[in-house]
Amino acid sequence: MPTSSPMVALLADLVASRTADRTRLHDAVIEAAATVNDRVSSVDQLRPTVGDELQGVYATLGDALAASFTLRFSLAPEWDVRFGIGGGQVRTVDPELRIQDGSAWWLAREAIDWVHAFADVKGHGSARTAIRDERAEATPQADALVRLIDAHFARLRDGAVNTLGGMWAGLDNAAIAQREGISESANSQRVINNDLRPLLDAMSTLITLP
């Protein structure tokens, strides 16, 4: 990684993780991070850090969002995740210890702090993602758009979340139905009744952002 360059930092933390079975949660997080790193290109791979946080660095906002969506599906529906995404400078302070700082990290922290602060605010309870991006190629509308996705996601039952996760992974209707133990017709009804296709379209568009 260059000493300092414009990138996108991703912070993730787990919702209500202190009440979870810590061993099971740890194993799930390690597996989920591996899935993200296998599927999403990164500058610095997603990894657990202190407490219940994970962090990674990406070349584009789209890649950071792809990582956040993939992590969310990998842990859902049992565990929920908050995300703070910051676009700016990333500086490597200690390569051996993988210690970094820079405006991208400060902005990512500001973003996730916003999500925490608004968790109990009426009308914002579904918010799980915030973006603070000071790069020249930033898309200011992305911050609002990701929370529309959060709001839609929050209204899905567990089965619909699993079906959407299968769609996100590129599985067809038959494969998702088999995985879910339901008929293909029943899975199709989940897709239709929960408007999963436009939701998937929106997510797929956001991950193309620079």
ABEGO torsion letter per residue (X at the ends): XBABBBBBBBBBBBBGAAABBAAAAAAAAAAAAAAAAAABBBABBBBBBBEABBBBBBABAAAAAAAAAAAAAAAOAABBBBBBBBBEBBBBABAAAGBBBEAAAAAAAAAAAAAAAAAABBGAAABABBBBBABAABBAAAAAAAAAAAAAAAABBAAAAAAAAAAAAGBBAAAAAAAAGBBAAAAAAAAAAAGAAAAAAAAAAAAABX
